[in-house]
Amino acid sequence: MKIYPKLRPVFLVLSLLFFYSLQSYAQYPGMAAFRAQQNRQFVNQQMQMQMNMMNSMNWRRYAGQGEPYYVTFKDSTTKKVASYMFYDSLKRQNFLVLVNKKFPKSDSAHRFQKIYPDQTLKISYGEDEWIKYGTPTDSGWTIKVITGAITVYAKSMDYTTITKTPAFGSPISDFVPAAVIGIQLNNGPMEKLTKDAVSKMISADAKAVALLEKKSMYEAVERYNEDMEKAAKKTTPSSDN
């Protein structure tokens, strides 16, 4: 683009103003932490998708990395395990890996412990009101990752990924279809995650439908659940009356 000499100073000033406006936005209170969390989520999602393509012989390379799960074993003991949700192609089961750093990497028999579903009573993720529980199945764990009018069940906590990162506004996330086991509207049957299934469930909520078309299934489900929760509170009689 050709810039005439008289316009160059104006162009320079405008460019500097735009640059500093972006810097100010990036330094908005809490934005750095938010961006860091989103970036971490993105990295975890990309790594998890790689894990799904790997066979069980590559898990040692990534042992000790991943999300923090609390594993309750059948003897009722609980251990904190930082692990990706690996897949054993021979057993056709998901598994977690507990790393005991007291033993050297060369002593793999003692340093690494594979944890399969049938060894556990449950697994959990998060704390307090954000805690999510996973129940063991033949092939892995079923975790209720989203609760509300629409409930979402997944194989691990790596069930969403960032699909777009706008220059302004929050990043847009969507479900990772391979990680989602199913969705359920109220007490209805569990259905496979598809755009059509989500569309039917949220059809009564115009704002959620708009998000489904403009953004993603995840954004639409979250909005629908929020709207249904607000509506329920409005219709619930106050305890003061």
N, C-alpha and C positions, 0 to 999 in steps of 0.2 A: 504494500500500500504506500503510495507516494504522499508525503506530508510536506506541504509548502512551508518555507522558512518562517513566515509570520505566525503560522499555526503551531509550530513545534513547541514553544513554551506552554501554550494552553494544553496541548496534548500531554505534555510531561506532567503538568499540575494535576490534570484529571486522572492520569495513571497512578500518581502517588496517592491521591485521595482514595481511589478504589482499593489500592493495596493496603492502606492503613485501615480502611473500613473492614476489610477481611480480617486483618490482624486483631482489631477490636472485637469482632464477632467471635473469633477463635478464643479470645481471652475472657469471654463472658463467664461470670461465676458459675462454676460447675461444668462448663462446657468441655474443658480438657479431660476431666474424669469421665464424662459421658462418652466423648470420642474414644478414649482409651478402652472403655468397656465394650463399645461397639466394634472397635478394631480387634479386640481379643476374641469377641464372639465370632467375627468373620474368619479369623485364623483357625479357631477351633472347628468351625464348620467345614472349612476347606480340608483340614487335617482328617476330620471324621469321614469325609467322602473318600479320601485316599485310603483310610483304614478299611472301608467297605470293599475296596478293590484288591486288598492285599490278602494273602492267605495266612494261616496261623503261624508260619515260619518266620514272619517279619515283626512280630509283636515286641521282641526284646529291644529293638531299636528305639521304640517309643515308650517303653515301660517307665512309669513314674511321671508321665505327662498326662494332661487331660483334666477333666472336671473332678472335683472332690466329692466322692460318694461315701456315705456311711453304710457299711455292710453289717447286717445282723446275721450271724451264722446260726446254724441249727442248735448249737449249744447255748444260744442266747447271748454270746459275747458279741461286741460291736467294735469294728475297726474302721478308721478313716482311710480311704483308698483313693489316691489321685490316679485316675486312669481314663483312657479312652475306652469306648465300648468296642472291643475287638470281636472278630468273628472267626470261629473255628470251622473251617470248611469240611473237615472230616466228621466232626460230631454234629455239625449244623446247629451250633449254639453260639450265642454271644457269651463273652466272658470278660471279666475285669482282671487286672494284674496288680497284686500287692508287692511292693518292692521292700525288702528288708536290707537296708544299707549297711548293716553290721557285717554282711558277707560280701566278698569281692565279686565283681562281675564274672570272673572265671568260675565261681561256684554257683552256677545257675540253678542247681537243684535246691539250694537253700535261699538264694537271693530273691528268686522270683516265685511267686505263688499265683497260679491261675485260679480264679474264683468263678465257678459255674453256678447257674441258677439253683440246681438241686442241692447245693451246699448251704443255701441260705434260707432264712425265713422271710427276709425283705431287704431292700436297699432304700436309702433315702438321700435326698439332695436338698441343700439349703437349710435354713433354721427358722425357728419361730413361726410366724404366720405365712412364711414363704416356703415352708417345707413341702417336698413332694415325695410320695412313697411309690416304690416299685414292688410288685409281687412277682415271684418266680413262675415261669411257664416252661414248657418243654424246650423252647428255642431261645429263651432269654428272660427279660423282665418286662412287665407291662407297667408303665409309669403314667399316672394321671397328671399330665403336664399343664393342662388348662381346665379349670372348673368353672361352672356357671350354667347358664341356660344351654350352652353348647359345651360339652366335655370333649377333650382331645386326649387320646391315649398314644404314647410313643414308646419306642424301644430304648431311648436314652434321652439325656437332656440336650443333645445336639439335634434338636428337632426343627430349628429355624436357621435361616441364613439371610444375610443382608443381600438384597438384590439390586438396590440402588442407593447411592449416597449423594443426594442433592447438594448444591453449593450452599443453599440455605434450607433450614428445617431439619427434621430428624431423618436418619436413614430409614429406608423402607425394607422391612423384613418379610419373608414368606416361609411357609413350611418346607421342610425337606421331605418330599413324598416317601422316599425309601425308609425314613425314620419314623413316620407316623403309622400307627397300627390301625386306627380308626377314629371316627367322630360320632358323637351321639347327641341328639336333641332331647333335652329333658330326660324322660324315662323311656324314650323310644329305642329302637334297635340300633346297634352299632353299624355304621356304614363306612365304606371305603372313602378315603379322602379324595374328592374330585371337586372341580369348580361347580359342576351341576348340583352335587349334593349340598355344598355350602350355600349355593344360590337358593335352593328350595328352603333350607333351614332359616335363612335370614330374610326371606321375601317380604315379611311384614315391616321391616325396618329400612326405610328409604336411604338413610345415611349409611347404613352398613352395606346396602346394595351398591351405592355409589363408590364406596371404598373398594369393593370387590372388583368393580370395572376399572377403576383408576389406579389402584395400588396392588392389593394382593389378598389371597384367601385369609392369611393370618391377620392382617389389619382389619378385615371385615368381621372375622369371628370375635376379635377382641372388642371391637366397637359394639357389636350386637350384644355381647355379654354385659358390657357396661350399661348400655341402654336398658336392657331387661332388668338389671339390678336396680337402676334408678326408678324404673316404673314400679317395681315391686315395693320399694320403700314408700312411694307416694300412696299406694293403696293399702299399706299396713297401718292400722289405727295406732295412734300414739299411746304410749303407756300412761301418759299424764291424764288422759281423758277417762 
